[in-house]
């Protein structure tokens, strides 16, 4: 584990750190919906600072005549961190063999930082220089006004739009929490589950993506969208007092859209 996380300064035993890491490893993948739908590059390490875009700027002034100079264009990685505090009495119980330790604050922090990553991928993050899938798409968003049971019609239209743009499948469906709930609830009452029906149409996954407000259909053929990670999500130590230990989840990442036409938004009205 990299030294900048300062884990050796925490008043925690190896057994406690292992349980904390295990809890984070269990909770994070559930909420990290975006990285299940795009290419993942990394982890490249905490020292990795920027994504090479393979491009240069225009010619800049050089201190000598008859010399041409350009600067390389890169996309800096953004560092994202979610703080949380765990109760010391709860952590002390780990070494006594407790298996019902309250990791609620860690679970909540995991969802918070997952929403940040998911939102950056789909919505973009202007302050970090990240253009997301939705704003990059050149397609006019499709509008769905029916019930969730009628999603198959608009999803079929979305796939047809991508195919006309020369974008092959398989395809995936990213759902914000509200839309995910609607799809799951539509499965009730018997019959062929809606989520399975949608997967059959898409040929790919249907994912819950906290941080996304709406619906996006995208190709998962590969090469269109890249999430590049320096340090993957890790737990670090900040400080402690008699009551609690202050920790954090931290990652560094960038995201780029290589093929804007490989996704289309569906607006639910």
PASE-63041 format. One record per residue: x, y, z of N, C-alpha, C, O in turn. Coordinates in steps of 0.2 Angstrom, whole numbers, plus 5000, padded with zeros to 4 digits. Example, Ala and Ser with C-alpha at 12.3 -4.5 7.8 and 13.67 -1.06 7.14 Angstrom:
BEGIN
506649725039506249785039506649845039507149835042;506449895035506849955036506450005039506750065040;
REM end
This chain:
BEGIN
500449945000500050005000500450065000500950065004;500350114996500750174995500850215002500350215005;501450245003501550275009501150345010500950365016;500850375005500550435006499850425009499550475012;499650365010498950345013499050345021498550355024;499750345023499850355030499550305035499350315040;499450245032499050195036499450165042499150145047;500150175042500550145047500450195053500650175059;500250255052500150295058499450295062499350325067;499050255059498350245062498350195068498750145068;497950205073497950155079497550095077497050075081;497750065072497350005069497749945068498349955066;497549885070497949825069497849805062497449825058;498349755060498249725054497649695052497349695047;497349665058496649625057496149675055495649665051;496149735059495649785058495749815051495249825047;496349835049496449855042496149805037495849825032;496249745038496049695033495249695033495049695027;494949705038494249705038493949765035493449765031;494249825036494049885033494149875025493749895021;494749855023494849845016494349795013494149805007;494249735017493749695014493049725013492649705008;492849765018492149795018492149845012491649845008;492749885011492749925005492749884998492349904994;493049834998493049794992492449764990492249744985;492049754996491349724995490849774993490449764988;490849834996490349884994490549924988490049944985;491149944986491249984981491049954974490749994970;491149894972490949874965490249874964490049884958;489849874969489049874968488949944965488449954961;489249994968489050064966489450094960489250144957;489950064958490450084953490150064946490450024943;489550084944489250064938489550084932489550044927;489850144932490050164926490650124923490750114917;491150104928491750074926491550004923492049974920;490949974924490749914921490549924914490549874910;490549984911490249994905490750024900490650034894;491350044903491850084899492450044899492550004904;492950054895493650024896493950054902493950114904;494350014905494650024911495450024910495649964908;495850074911496550074910496850094917496750144920;497250044919497650054926497549994931497249944928;497650004937497950064940498650084938499050034938;498850144937499550164935499950194941500550204940;499650194946500050224952499850294954499650334950;500050314960499850374963500250434959500050484959;500850414957501350464954501050474947501250534944;500650434944500450444937499950514937499450514941;500150564933499750624934499350644928498950684929;499450614922499050644916498950584911499450544910;498450594907498350544901498550584895498450634894;498950544891499250564885498650564880498350514879;498550624877498050624872498250614865497950614860;498950614864499250604857499250664853499250654847;499150724855499050784851499550834854499750834860;499550884850499950944852499651004851499151014847;499851064854499551124852499851154846500251124842;499651214844499951254839500651274840500851264846;500951294835501651314836501751374841501351424841;502151374846502351424851503051454849503451424846;503151514852503751544851504351504854504251474859;504851504850505451474853506051524853506051574850;506551514858507051564859507551564853508051604854;507551524848507951524842507551534836507051504835;507851564831507551564824507551504821508051464822;507051494816507051424812506951364817507251314815;506651374822506551314827505751314828505451364830;505451264827504751254828504651214834504951164836;504151244839504051204845503251204846502951244844;503051144849502351134851502351104858502851064860;501851114862501851074868501351014867500851024864;501450964871501050904871500450914875500450954880;499850894872499250894876499050834880499150784878;498950854886498750794891498150814895497950874895;497850764898497250774902497450754909497550694910;497550804913497750784920497250744924496650744923;497450704928497050654932496750704938497150744941;496150684940495850724946495950674952495850614951;496050704958496050664964495450674967495250734969;495050624969494450624972494550584979494750534979;494250614984494250594991493650594995493350654995;493450544998492850545002493050535009493250475011;492950575014493150565021492550535025491950535023;492750495030492250465034492650445041493250445042;492250435046492450425053492150365056491550355055;492650315058492350255061492450255069492950285071;491950235073492050235080492550185082492650135080;492950215087493550175090493250115094493650065093;492750115097492450055101492250005096492449945097;491950025090491849975085492449945082492449885081;492949985081493549955078493949915083494249865081;493949925090494249885095493949815095494249765097;493249815093492949755094493149705088493049645089;493449725083493749685078494249635081494249575079;494749655085495249615088494949565093495249525095;494349575095494049535100493549475096493249435099;493649485090493249435086492549455083492249415081;492349515084491749535082491649535074492149555071;491049505072490949505065490349545063490149545057;490149595067489549635066489749705067489349745069;490349725065490649795066490249845062490049825056;490049905064489649955061490149995056490550035058;490149975050490450005044490050055040490150065034;489450075043489050125040489350185037489250195031;489750215040490150275037490550265031490550305027;490850205031491250185026490850165020490950185014;490250135021489850115016489550175012489450185006;489350225017489050295014489650325010489450355005;490250325012490750365008490950325002491050364997;490850265002490950224995490450244990490550254984;489850254992489250274988489450344985489350364979;489650384990489750454988490350464983490250494978;490850424984491450434979491250394972491450414967;490850344973490650314967490150354963490250354956;489750394966489350444962489750494959489550514953;490350514962490750564958491050534952491050564947;491350474953491650444947491050424941491250444936;490550404943489950384938489750454935489650454929;489650504939489450564936489950594931489750624926;490650594933491150614928491150574922491150614917;490950514922490950474916490350494911490450504905;489750494915489150514910489050584910488850604904;489050624915488850694915489450744913489350794911;490050714914490650764913490850794920490450794925;491350834920491550864926492050924923492650924922;491650984922492051034919492651064923493151074920;492551064929493151084933493751044933494351064934;493650984931494150934931494350924923494850884922;494050964919494250954912493950894908494250874903;493450864911493250794909492550814905492050844908;492550784899491950784895491550714896491850664894;490950714898490650654899490250624893490250654888;490050564893489750534888489050564885489050574879;488650594890488050624888488150694884487950694879;488550734887488650794883489050794877489050834872;489450734876489850724870489450694864489650704859;488950664866488550624861488250674856487950724858;488250664849488050704844487250694843486950734839;487050634846486350614844485850654848485950674854;485250674845484750704848484450654853484250594851;484350674860484050624865483350604863482950634860;483250534864482650514863482150524869482450524875;481550534868481050544874480650484875480250464870;480550464881480150404883479550434887479750464893;478950424885478350454889477950394892477450414895;478050334890477650284893477850254899478250284903;477650194901477850154907478450124906478750114901;478850094912479450054911479349994907479849974903;478749964907478649904903478749924895478749874891;478649984893478750004886479450024885479550054879;479950014889480650034888480850004882481350034878;480649944880480949904875480849944868481349934864;480349984867480250024861480750074860481150074855;480950114866481350164865482150144865482550174862;482250084868482850054868483050024861483650034859;482550004858482649974851482750034846483250034842;482450094848482550154844483250174845483650194840;483450174851484150194853484650154849485150184846;484650084849485050044846485050054838485650054835;484450064836484450084828484850144827485150154822;484750194831485150264830485950244830486250274826;486150204835486850194835487050154829487650164827;486650104827486850064821486950104815487350094811;486450154814486450204808487150244808487350264803;487350254814487950294815488650254814489150274815;488550184813489050144812489350114818489950084818;488950114823489250094830488950024831488250014832;489349974832489049904833489049894840489249924844;488749834842488649814849489149764851489649754847;489049734856488449734860488349804864488849844864;487749814866487549874869487349864876487249814878;487349924880487249914887486749974889486650024885;486449964894485950014897486150044904486250004908;486350104904486450134911485850164914485550214910;485650154920485050174923485250214929485650194934;484950274930485050314936484650274942484250234940;484750284948484350254953483650254952483250204954;483350304951482550314950482350264944481850234945;482750264939482550224933482650154934482250104932;483150134938483350064940482750044944482549984943;482550084949481950054953481350044949480949994950;481250084944480650074940480650014936480149974935;481249994933481349934929481249874934480949824932;481549874940481549824944480749804947480549754947;480449864948479749854950479349834945478849794946;479549844939479149824933479149744932478849714928;479649714935479749644935479249604939479149544938;478949644944478449604949477849584945477649614940;477549534948476849514945476949454940476449444937;477449424940477549364935477749384928477849444927;477749334924477949344917478749354916479049344921;478949364910479649374909479949434912479649494910;480449434916480649494919480849544914481249534909;480649614915480849664911481649674910481849684904;481949664915482749674915483049624910483549634907;482749564911483049514906482849524899483249514894;482249554898482049564891482449624888482649614882;482649674892483049724890483749704888484049724883;484049654893484649624891484649584885485149584881;484149554883484149514877484149564871484449544866;483749624871483749664866484449694865484749704859;484849714871485449754870486049704868486449724865;485949644871486549594870487049614875487649584874;486949654880487449674885487049684892486549674892;487449714896487249724903486749784904486749834900;486349784909485949834912486249854919486249814923;486449914920486849934926486449984930486250034927;486449984936486350034941486850084942487450064943;486750144940487350194940487150254945486850304942;487250254951487150314955487550364953488150364952;487250424953487650484950487450504943487550564941;487050454940486750474933486050484934485650444938;485750534932485050554932484750544925484750584921;484450484924484150464918484450404915484550354919;484450394908484550334905485050344899484950394895;485450304898485950304892486050234889486150184893;486050234883486150174879486850184876486950234872;487250134877487950144874488250074872488050024874;488750084867489050024865489550004870489950044873;489649934871490149914875490649864871490949814873;490749884864491149844860491849854862492349814860;492049914865492749924867493049984863492849984857;493450024866493850074863493450144862493750194860;492850144864492450204863492550254869492550314868;492550224875492650264881493150234886493150174887;493550284889494150254893494150294899494250354900;494150254905494250274912494950254913495150194914;495350304914496050294916496250314923496050364925;496450264927496550264934497250264936497650224934;497450314940498150314943498150274949498350214948;497950294954497850254960497050234961496650274960;496950174961496250144962496050164969496450174973;495450154970495150174976495450134982495450074982;495650174987496050144993495850184999495650244999;495950155005495750185011496450215014496950175015;496350275016496950305019496750335026496150335028;497250355030497150375037497350455037497750485034;496850495041496950565042497150575049497750605050;496750565054496950575061496450535065496050495063;496550545072496050505076496050545083496450585085;495550535087495450555094495250495098495150445096;494950515104494750455109494150425106493950365108;493750465102493050435100493150395093492750345092;493550425088493450405082494150405078494550445080;494150365072494750365068494450395061494050365058;494750445059494650485053494950455047495650455047;494650425042494950395037494650425030494250465030;494850395024494550425018494650365013495150325013;494250375008494350335002494550384996494350434996;495050364993495450404988495550374981495750314981;495550404976495750384969495950444965495850494966;496350424960496450474955496250444948496450394946;495950484944495750464937495650514932495550574934;495550494926495350544920494850504916494850434917;494450534912494050494908494050534901494050594901;494050494895493950524889493450484884493450424885;493150524880492750494875493050494868493250544866;493150434866493550424859493050424853493150444848;492450404855491950394849491250424852490850384855;491150494851490550524854489850494852489450484855;489850464845489250444843489050374845488550344843;489450344850489350274852488850274858488850224862;488550324860488050324865487450374864487550424860;486950364867486350414866485950414872485850364876;485750474874485350484880484550464879484350484873;484250444884483550434883483250474889483450464895;482850524887482550564892481850534895481450524890;481750524901481150494904480650554906480850594911;480150564903479650614905479050594908478550634910;
REM end
